[in-house]
């Protein structure tokens, strides 16, 4: 009898676990998109940091090998490390105002400097 009750309870819990969740709201979708963008940016930052540290290690290796008189092979040409910059998220449908706002003060600064005697 106990096993029948346990089996029935397990069946009820299993059916509750298979229940369909409501669709995410627009706000939840936007938060998920921002989190995905931040994760992608974090990956770019990690790749940049790795590239910079590999460059430092290679430079140290060549410097110490040359000082010790050890022969070294020519370094392999690799693409330059690219700094991803600060994280800036602009939702997909929103106008790109941040770039225009950042460019406006930079353009106004030379004009102000030229006006001063």
KOLLUMLUM-52088 format. One record per residue (C-alpha): residue number from 1; x, y, z. Coordinates in nm, 3 decimals, padded with zeros to 5 digits. Last residue first. Example, Ala and Ser with C-alpha at 12.3 -4.5 7.8 and 13.67 -1.06 7.14 Angstrom:
REM residues 2
SITE,nr,east,north,up
SITE,2,01.367,-00.106,00.714
SITE,1,01.230,-00.450,00.780
END
This chain:
REM residues 117
SITE,nr,east,north,up
SITE,117,04.290,08.388,-02.690
SITE,116,04.026,08.117,-02.645
SITE,115,03.811,08.062,-02.955
SITE,114,04.032,07.783,-03.098
SITE,113,04.009,07.580,-02.776
SITE,112,03.631,07.601,-02.785
SITE,111,03.621,07.472,-03.144
SITE,110,03.868,07.197,-03.061
SITE,109,03.642,07.082,-02.773
SITE,108,03.315,07.087,-02.972
SITE,107,03.410,06.786,-03.186
SITE,106,03.492,06.575,-02.880
SITE,105,03.172,06.688,-02.710
SITE,104,02.963,06.577,-03.013
SITE,103,03.141,06.245,-03.076
SITE,102,03.035,06.092,-02.744
SITE,101,02.673,06.191,-02.798
SITE,100,02.674,06.045,-03.149
SITE,99,02.821,05.718,-03.025
SITE,98,02.574,05.699,-02.736
SITE,97,02.270,05.776,-02.950
SITE,96,02.247,05.455,-03.150
SITE,95,01.872,05.431,-03.189
SITE,94,01.703,05.147,-03.002
SITE,93,01.574,04.851,-03.200
SITE,92,01.845,04.601,-03.096
SITE,91,01.920,04.718,-02.740
SITE,90,02.236,04.923,-02.702
SITE,89,02.481,04.785,-02.452
SITE,88,02.816,04.951,-02.390
SITE,87,03.088,04.753,-02.217
SITE,86,03.415,04.943,-02.214
SITE,85,03.675,04.887,-02.485
SITE,84,03.727,04.563,-02.678
SITE,83,04.108,04.612,-02.680
SITE,82,04.247,04.443,-02.991
SITE,81,04.569,04.242,-02.963
SITE,80,04.755,04.252,-03.293
SITE,79,04.727,03.960,-03.531
SITE,78,05.007,03.706,-03.514
SITE,77,05.341,03.690,-03.694
SITE,76,05.546,03.400,-03.565
SITE,75,05.867,03.505,-03.392
SITE,74,06.194,03.409,-03.562
SITE,73,06.353,03.109,-03.398
SITE,72,06.581,03.155,-03.100
SITE,71,06.949,03.081,-03.044
SITE,70,07.069,03.112,-02.684
SITE,69,07.314,03.393,-02.606
SITE,68,07.199,03.434,-02.248
SITE,67,07.091,03.794,-02.310
SITE,66,06.917,03.689,-02.634
SITE,65,06.729,03.413,-02.454
SITE,64,06.631,03.653,-02.177
SITE,63,06.488,03.913,-02.417
SITE,62,06.322,03.657,-02.645
SITE,61,06.152,03.486,-02.352
SITE,60,06.048,03.814,-02.190
SITE,59,05.893,03.935,-02.516
SITE,58,05.711,03.603,-02.559
SITE,57,05.575,03.617,-02.203
SITE,56,05.462,03.978,-02.246
SITE,55,05.290,03.899,-02.579
SITE,54,05.117,03.599,-02.422
SITE,53,04.994,03.825,-02.141
SITE,52,04.853,04.075,-02.391
SITE,51,04.678,03.801,-02.592
SITE,50,04.528,03.649,-02.276
SITE,49,04.398,03.990,-02.165
SITE,48,04.244,04.046,-02.509
SITE,47,04.081,03.702,-02.510
SITE,46,03.940,03.767,-02.162
SITE,45,03.804,04.104,-02.273
SITE,44,03.642,03.945,-02.578
SITE,43,03.482,03.677,-02.362
SITE,42,03.352,03.943,-02.125
SITE,41,03.197,04.122,-02.425
SITE,40,03.014,03.802,-02.524
SITE,39,02.889,03.759,-02.167
SITE,38,02.774,04.123,-02.157
SITE,37,02.585,04.075,-02.484
SITE,36,02.420,03.757,-02.353
SITE,35,02.321,03.935,-02.030
SITE,34,02.176,04.222,-02.233
SITE,33,01.975,03.979,-02.445
SITE,32,01.849,03.800,-02.133
SITE,31,01.744,04.130,-01.977
SITE,30,01.562,04.228,-02.297
SITE,29,01.382,03.892,-02.305
SITE,28,01.283,03.930,-01.940
SITE,27,01.147,04.280,-02.010
SITE,26,00.954,04.153,-02.312
SITE,25,00.795,03.888,-02.093
SITE,24,00.903,03.525,-02.105
SITE,23,00.648,03.268,-02.225
SITE,22,00.464,03.085,-01.946
SITE,21,00.618,02.757,-01.833
SITE,20,00.471,02.427,-01.951
SITE,19,00.417,02.162,-01.687
SITE,18,00.662,01.870,-01.700
SITE,17,00.768,01.914,-01.338
SITE,16,00.406,01.907,-01.225
SITE,15,00.355,01.577,-01.406
SITE,14,00.660,01.432,-01.230
SITE,13,00.536,01.547,-00.891
SITE,12,00.198,01.383,-00.948
SITE,11,00.356,01.059,-01.065
SITE,10,00.594,01.055,-00.766
SITE,9,00.296,01.098,-00.532
SITE,8,00.113,00.809,-00.702
SITE,7,00.421,00.583,-00.678
SITE,6,00.467,00.672,-00.310
SITE,5,00.100,00.592,-00.242
SITE,4,00.128,00.259,-00.426
SITE,3,00.452,00.175,-00.244
SITE,2,00.283,00.239,00.088
SITE,1,00.000,00.000,00.000
END
